[in-house]
Amino acid sequence: MPSRKQLANAIRALSMDAVQKAKSGHPGAPMGMADIAEVLWRDFLNHNPQDPQWPNRDRFILSNGHGSMLLYSLLHLSGYDLSIDDLKQFRQLHSKTPGHPEYGYAPGVETTTGPLGQGITNAVGMAIAEKALAAQFNQPGFDIVDHHTYVFLGDGCLMEGISHEACSLAGTLGLGKLIAFWDDNGISIDGHVEGWFTDNTPARFEAYGWHVISNVDGHDAAAVAAAIAQAKAETTKPTLICCRTVIGYGAPNKGGSHDCHGAPLGDAEIAAAREFLQWPHAPFAIPADIYADWDAKAKGGAQQQSWQQLFARYSAAFPELAAEFSRRVSGQLPVDWAAQSQAYIEQLQANPATIATRKASQNALNAFGPLLPEFMGGSADLAGSNLTIWSGSKPLTGTDASGNYIYYGVREFGMSAIMNGIALHGGFVPYGATFLMFMEYARNAVRMAALMKQRVIFVYTHDSIGLGEDGPTHQPVEQLAALRATPNLMNWRPCDQVESAIAWQAAIERTEGPTTLIFTRQNLLQQTRNAQQLQDVKRGGYILSDCTGTPELIFIATGSEVELAMQAAKTLTTEGKAVRVVSMPSTDVFEQQDASYRETVLPSAVTKRVAVEAGITDCWYKYVGLTGKIIGMTSFGESAPAEQLFEHFGITSENVLKAARELLG
């Protein structure tokens, strides 16, 4: 029977072989953490390689994602659909084993990691989701939601500021089923960390309210197992297990040095490591008895079968709850969602109101919230400004996790990555808000949501210089352009309460990626639409006002500037000009429409065009051409009342009209 060290050495061998074959990668972390991983995965982790989507599986997150061969080795050895040939294709085009773990490539990869600090933050989101789902669905004798979230993280994750945001909140919320392993090897890319990272990490986490287990020998299986058992026994606090390890353990000349962090060991060092580890096998060769001891299919299948039997009894005792749980974890919307949401939108169109779109957003939440028990809302300490609390909102707290609203505090980046974790866990549709300007703090988490194709809704209010007196530090200018440049991110900037509700509807229905909803502080006039126009809003861009025959000029506008375009068009129409106004609440959605529809809205024969938006102008040239006009921002804002700012920067109906007349001649 193989020893624990031999079982861990299988990870080390696969990791150094795959990195060497790829001629790039990070062997140090997999070799250093192999002993910890062997204990966790073989003795504690509840998972079924034959069904990686089992709802009650434990989640395992490799936050230090550069050590991806650790995870790929674990998945391969324990029986997931990840072959030895897949490992040989490490870091190659179209392989299931990219350089950092990518969600959706290999079964068993729970999230995309690599940008340090985001894995632990995703894990906090998963642990929140587990605790909330358990509070909403578990019944006495029926703990159908009962699993742990385990995280590996290194010094780099702890140095990233997002780890403070997330771990602070995790302690406050008492996430007792979150267990993190700190790979305390004292090494980062530049060398020994004592020159730049001397924090008292155990004291830091104790201050957060975590349970901390210090000075665990990460190469002593018994010590690691005892620490995990102790962590699982503490159910009111998350746990940090501080594991002393040697980076690149087993490499006799490069182990313990940054030389093995991010480069292949080389043939000579690998040969020396094989001798040191007493691993005589050829590259990528794993003995049958080691495969047999690693294989988790039978054990995992039995664990899942036991849960399914519990769920069958739960279904008999609580059929409505069971049906709702199944719907929620499948990601399907309620059967009456489409009809009910559409009825609300039609009601809004029939009852005009001049309100800020942030208020229209809150009204939509009040209409849609009762239909969607899967909503998990929140705001980064701006609930009163973002208007993200609706009548059915209930705070989620450390002592009562049955709520549907998280007070994230001033943690924009942490909030966004936590929402990604909530979405990845399943059972919830998360939304969270801040000012559009402070999207900057969270940009990488927004990008990760798009990369992972997760249904996450980012609510951004105070969308322009219309913010007013708080000045240029708070006035977003280039943020819309940055969001539109992000692949697989749908961005909506509605012009009134109707477009706002449709934007929410579209965000909720979108399952292949995230959405941003961008709302005003100032009141906006509701536009008039017929039934066809109401349907066309969902296409991202549509004809809001038209002329008879072919237009001489087309106005294109979004958000608060649609009013300006409509005013200018009205004046030109009285002067006998043929003018069209296109409202473009989502350029991203409009670009997905078929060519014939886009040509109908913006006919290529009409070259005289004016775009109007209180943001950086660059992205609008693709719609107006180099000879068109754009009314927008080319600088930062100023501190003054909003109406003065729009006048000062020329974003007025008079200036829109002037630009149009210059084109018309």
N, C-alpha and C positions, 0 to 999 in steps of 0.2 A: 504494500500500500504506500503510495507517495506521501512524503512528509509535507507539512504546511509550507515549508521553505521551497520544496520542489514545485508545489502548486503555484506559489507566488513567482517562482523563477520562470514559469511558462509565460507569464505576463512580461517579464523583463526580456526574455529571449525574443518573443514576437515583436515587442516594441523596438528593440535595437535593430532587429533584422529588417523591419518595415521601413524604418527611418533610413537605414543604410541603403536599401534598394532604391528608395525615392531620392536619395542624395540630398534630402532636406528633412527637417522636422525637429522634434524636441524629445529626446530619449530620457532626459534627466528626471522629470516629474514621474513618468510611468514607472521607472526603475525604483525611484525613491518611495513611491506610495503603494507599490505592489503588495507589500505585506498587509497594509491596512485594508486594501481592496479585497484581498483574499478572505479575510475574516468577515468583513461586512457582507460581501456577496454570497459567501457559502453558508454563513451561520445565521444571518439576520435579515437579509433583504427578501421581502415577499414579492415575488414577480413570477411571471409565466412566459418563458421565451416563445411559447406557441401562440400566445395572445398578448402582444405588447400593449394593447389598448384596454386590457382588463381594468375596469374603473377603480377597483380597490387595491391596485398594486401600489407598492412603495415607489416613490419617485427618487431617482438618483441623478444628481446634477454635478457635472464636472465643471466647476466655475473657472478653474485654471485650464481653459479649453485648449491651450497650446499642447497640453499633454494628452492629446486625443487618442494616441495609440493605447493608452491605459484603458479607455472606454471601449475602443474597438476590440481589444484583446479580451476584455471581460464579456462582451456580447458574443464574440465568436466562441469562446471557451464554454460559456454556459448554455449555448444551444440556440441562439437567435439565428435568423436567416442572414447570416453574414459569414461567408465562406473564407477559407484560407486564400483563395484567389482574390477575394475582395481586399483582404489585408495586403496582398502583394501589389494591389493597385493603389495603395496609399498615396494620396496627394496627386493622383493622375486625373486627367479630364474625364468627366462623367462617371467617376467611380462613386461607390457608396461610402468611401472612406476619405473624405476631403481633409485638408490640413487642420481644420478646426471642426468640432462636431457641428453638423448642420441638421436642423430639424427637418424631417421628411426624407432624408437620404437613406439612413440605415435604421431598421426597426430597433426600438429601445433607446434611441436618442431623444430625450425629453425636451430639449431646447437647444438653440444655437448658442454656443459660447465661444469666447475668444476675446472680445472686448472686456477687459478684466473688471470685475465687480458686478457685472450684470447677471452672471449665473447665480450668485448668492442672492441677488435681489429678485430674480425670477423665482428662486426657491422660496423666498419669503411670500411671494404671491401665491405659490402653490400651497404653502402651509396655511395661509389665510383661507384659501378656497376650501381646503380639506376641513378646517375648523368650522367654517360657515355652513358648508354643505351638511356636515354632521349635525350641527345645531338645528338645521332646518328639516332634516329627514330622519335622523335616528329616533328610535322609540325604545322604551324599556325592554331589554332583552333582544333588541335588534340594532346592533351597531353596524349598519350596512356601510357606513363611511368610517373607516378606522385604519388609516395608514400613515406612514411616516414619510418625511422628506429628508433625504440625506444629501449633504453637499461636501464635496472636496474643494478646498480653496487654498491659495498660496499667499505669500507676502504681497504679491502684486495686487490681488483682489482687496487686501486689507488696506493698501496704500490709496487705492482709488476712493475718492470722496463718497461715491454712491454707496459704498459698503457701510459708511456711517449712517446715511439716511435710512437705509433698509434695516440694518441691524438694530438701530435705535427703536424704530417702530415695531420690529418683531418682539423686542423685549416688552414694550408697552402693551402689546396685544397678547402677551403670554402664549406664544406659539409653542406649546410643549411637545409637539411632534416634529419639530424642526431640529435636526442634529447636524452640526457642521464640524468638519475635520480640517483643522489648520495644519497644512504641511509646513512645519516650522524647520526649514532646512537652512535658513540664513543666507540664501543665495537668490539673486535676481540677475537680470541680463548683464548688468554692469559689474557684477562681482558680489562680494560679501556685503550684506545690507547694513552692517553697523555704521557705515558712513552716512546713511540717509534714512534708516528706519530703525529707531531705537524705542518705539512705543512700548509701554507696558500693556501688551495686548490682553492678557488675562484680566487686568484691572479695568481696562477699557470696556470689555464685554460684561464684567460684573456691574459696572456703572450703568450699562444699558438695561440691566435686569436679567441677564442671562445666567444660566447655570454653567460654570466653567470647570473643566477637568484639566488640570495642568500637568505638564511634565510626563506625558505618556511616551514610552519608547515605541516609536512607530514601526520598529522592526521586531517587536516582541508580540507575537500573536496573542498570548494569554493576557498581556496588559491591554492590548487593543480591545479584546473581547470583554474584559471586565469594565472598561470605560464605556463601551456601547451599552452594556447592560445597565450601568449606573445612569447613563443618559436617558434610556428608555423609562427608567423608574421615576424620573423627574417629569411630571406631566403638566406642571404649571408654568414652566419656563423653557425657552429654547436652550439648547446646550452647545457649547463650543468645546470640542476635544482638541487639546493642544498636543500635537504629535511631533516629537523630535525625530527627524529623519535625516538621512544622507542622500542628497541629490545624486542621481546616477548610481545608486547602490549596486555594487557588483563590478563596476568598472574600476579596476585597481589603480589606474593612473589618472583618470579624469573624474572619478566619483568625488563628491564633496567640493567640486569646483564649478564655476560658471562655464567652463569649457564644454560641459555636457548638457548645458541648458537647451541650446537651440541649434545644434549642429550634429550631424552623424558622428558616431564614435570613431569610425574608421575600422578597416579590416583588422589591423593589429590589435587595437584595443578590444574589439569584439571577441577576438580569439582569446585574449587574456581574461576577459570577463567570463567567457564560457568555462575556462579552467578554474577561475576563482569560484564560480557558482556551481561547479561540478555538473555542468550541463553539456554533455558530449554530443548532443543531437545536431543534425544539420540545420541550416537556416529554414525556418518555417515548419520544421518537423516537431510534432507533439506526440509523445508516446500515448498509446491507447489507454493505459491505466490512468494517466493524468486527465485525458479527455473524459473518462468515465467518472472520475471524482468531481470534475467541474460541472458536468451535465446537470442542469437544473430543470429540465423539462418535466420529469416525473414529479418531482417535489412541487414545482410551480403549478402543474396541472392539478395536483391534489389540493393545493391551497385555493386555487380558483374554484374547484368543484365544491369545496366546503363552503365558500362564500356564496356560490350560486344556490346551494341548498338553503342557506340562511335567507337569501333574497326570495326564494320561492315561498318560504314560510311568511316572510314579510309581506309579499304580494297578496297572500291569502288573508292576512290580518288587516292590511292597510292597502287595499287595491288602488285607491286614488293616489295615495302618496307614491306607491310603486310606479304607477304609470307616469306620474309627473317626474319622478327621478329619472326614469328611462328616457323620457323626452328631453330633459335638461342635459343629461350627459351626452346625448346624441347630437346636441346642437340644433335640433329642429325647433322652429318657432311654433307657438300655439296655432291650432287649426283655424281660429277665428281672427288671427292677426291681420291678414291681408284685408279682409272686409272691414274690420273695425278701424284700422288705421286710415284706410281710404275714406271712410265715412267722416272721420274727424277732419281730414284735409278738405273735403268738399264743404263741410260746415264752416270752416274758416274762410273759404273763398266767398261764401254767401254772406258772411258777416264781417265786413272790413274793419280793420283796427289799425291805428297808427301807433305802433309801439316799437321799442328797441328789439332787435332780433335776439338779444340775450334773454329778454322777457318772453319772446315768442318761443324760445328754446325751453324755458321753464314750463310754459303752458303745454308744450308738446310732451314734456316729461310727465306732467300731471295727467295727460290723456293716455299716453302709452304705458306709463309705469304700472297701472293696475292690470294691464294685459301681459306684463312680462315679469314674473317673479324671479327670473334669472338676472335681472338688472343688478349690478353691483357698482354703485356710483361713488363719487368722491371729488374732492377739490384740494388743491395745495394751499390751504389756509385762505381761500378766497371765495368761500361758499356764498357769502352775501353779495359779492360782486359778479361772480360767474353765474349765479342763480341755478345751481345744480341740485339743490334740495327741493324735492317735490312733496306733495301731501302725504305720500306713503313711505317717505324715507325714514329709516330707523338706524341709528348709529350702531356700527359693529364695534364692540369693545372687548377688552380682555376677559371680562366676566360674563358677557353675553354676546356670543358670536352669531346669533340668529339674525342680526341686522343686515341691511342692504346698502349701507352708506359708510364709507371710510373717511374719517378726518385724517388726511395725510400729513397735515402740518406743512411747513415750508420745505417741501421735498419734491420739487418738480421732476427731477431725474429719477429719484427713487419711486415716486408714484407711477411714472410711465413704465418702468421696467417691472414693477410689481403687477401692474395691470397685464403686462405680457404673460407673467407667470400665472395669473388667475385665468386668463384665456386658455393657456396651454393645459392647465389642469382639467378644465371642462366643468360644465354645470352653470357657468355664469357668462353674461355679456358685460364686460367692464367698461365703464366710462369714467373719465377723470378730467379735471379742468384746471386751467390757469389762464393768465393773460397771454395773448398771442406772443408778446415780446419774450416771455419766459419759456416759450417753446425752445429757445436757444439752449437753456440748461438741460433739456431733455432730448435734444435732437437725435442722439445715437440710439436711445431706446425706441424712438419713433421709427427710425430706420430699421431697427431689429424687428419690430412688429411687421413692417412691410416685407422684410426679407423672409420671415417665417410664415407669412400669409395668415396672420391671426386677426380674428374679429375683435378689434380694440377700437374704442371711440375716444378720440382726443378732442375735448371741447376747449376752444380758445376764444375768449371774449376780449373786448377793448381792442378792436381789430385794426386801428389806423391812427392817424393824427387826430381823429375824432375823440381820442382819449382826453385831449385838451391839456389842462394845466400841469399834469404830472411831468410833462416835457419829454424830450427826445430819448431819455433813458427808458421810458415806458412806452414810447410810441413805436409800434412795429412798422418797418418800412420794407426791408428786404426779406422778411420772413415768409411771406406768401410765395415769392419766387423760389425760395429754397425748398419749401414744401412741395411745390409743383414739380421741382426737378427730381424728386425722390421717386424711383420706380415703385409701382404697385401701391402707391398711396393715393387714395381718393380724397380730394379737398373740395369742400363746399363753402362758398361765401354768399349766403342768400340775401335777397333784397327786401324781403318782408316776411310776415308771419307764415304765409303759405309756403314760400320756398324753404323757410326754416323747418317746418314740419315735414316737408318732403325730404329734406336733407337728413333729418333724423330717421325717417322711414328707410331711406336708402342705406344709411350706415348700419342700421339694425339688420337689414336683410342681406347685407354683403358678408359672405362667408370666406372669401378668398383673400382677405387682407384688411388692413385698418383704414379708418376714415378720420379726417379732421373736419370739425364743424366750427366755422369762424364767424363770430357774431359781433354786432355793434353794441356800443354803450348808448348811442343816441337813437331817438325815435325815427322810424322810417314809415313813409306813406305806403299803404297797401296798394298794389297794382291791380288793374282790372284784367281778367282773363276769361276766355271762353273754355268750354269743356276740352277742346283739343289742346289748347295752350296749357291747361292744367296737367294733362297727360305728358306733354312735351317737356315740362320742367324736369322730369325724371331722366331726360336725355342729356342733361348737363348744360345745354344751350338751346335756345328756342327764340322764335320771333314773338316778341312781346307787343310790338306795335308795327303796323305795316302800311304801305301805300298801295295804290292801284297800279298794276303793271310792275315793270322792273324799277327798282329803286336807283336813284342817282347817287345816294350815299347811305352807308350803313354805320350806325352807332353800335358799339359793343361795350357793355358795362357790367359790373358786378356790384353786389352789396349796396351800400349807401349811395353809390354814384349812379345807379340806375335812374334815380329820380332826376339827376342832372341831365342825363341823356334824354329822358322823356320830355323835360321842359324845353330843351333845345330843339328836339324834333317837332314839338308842337308849334314853336315859333316858325321854323322853316316851312312847315306844312301850310301855315297861313300865308306864307309868301309864295306858295305855289310849287315848292320843291317836293320831289318824291323821295321820302326818307323812311328808312326802316330802323327799328331799335331791336337789338338782340340782347336779351338777358343771358349772361353766361355764369350761372352760379357755380358750375364745376367744369373747368377746362378739361380735367382728367376724364370725366365721364363723357363729355362731348367728343373727345378724341377717340373714344371707343365705339362711337356710332358708325354705321356704314357710310361709305363715301357719298352715296346718293342723298342721304339725309343731311350730311354736312354741307353738301353743295346747295341743297334747298335753302338752308339757313344763311349760308355765306356764299352766294354764287360767285364763282371766280371771275365772271365778267364785270362785276362791280368792284372796281379797284379803289374807289374813294371811300375810305373808312376812317373812323375815329374811335379809339378805345379810351375808356375812362375808368381809372381805378386809383385809389389813394394809396398806392404802393409803388415800388420800383418798376419802371416802365419796360425793362428789357424783354420780358417774356411775351409782350403783346405784339412785337414786330412780326411774329409768325402769322398773326391774324390780319394786321393792317398793311404789311409790306413796308419796304423802305421808304415809300412815298406817302404812306399814311401818317396820321397824327395820333399822338398818345398824350393824354392829359393825366399826369401822375406825378410821382415823386422822383427827384434826382438827387436828393440830399436827405440828411436827417431832419427831424422835425424841430419844433421850438416849444417853449412853455408859454401857453396862452389859452384863452377860451377857444373851444373847438371852432366856432363860427369864424373867429378871427384867423385861425390857422388855415382853414380852407380858402379864405379870401387871400391870405398872404402867399400861399403856394399855388394859387391860380386854379384850384379845383372847384370851379363854379360853373353854373349853367351859362354864364356870359362867356367864359373862356372856352367852354365846349362849343358854343355857338360860333365864336370867332374862328376856331380851328376848322369847323365845318365850312364856313363861308370861304376861308382861304382855299380849301380844296375845291369847292364848287366854282370858284372864280367869279 
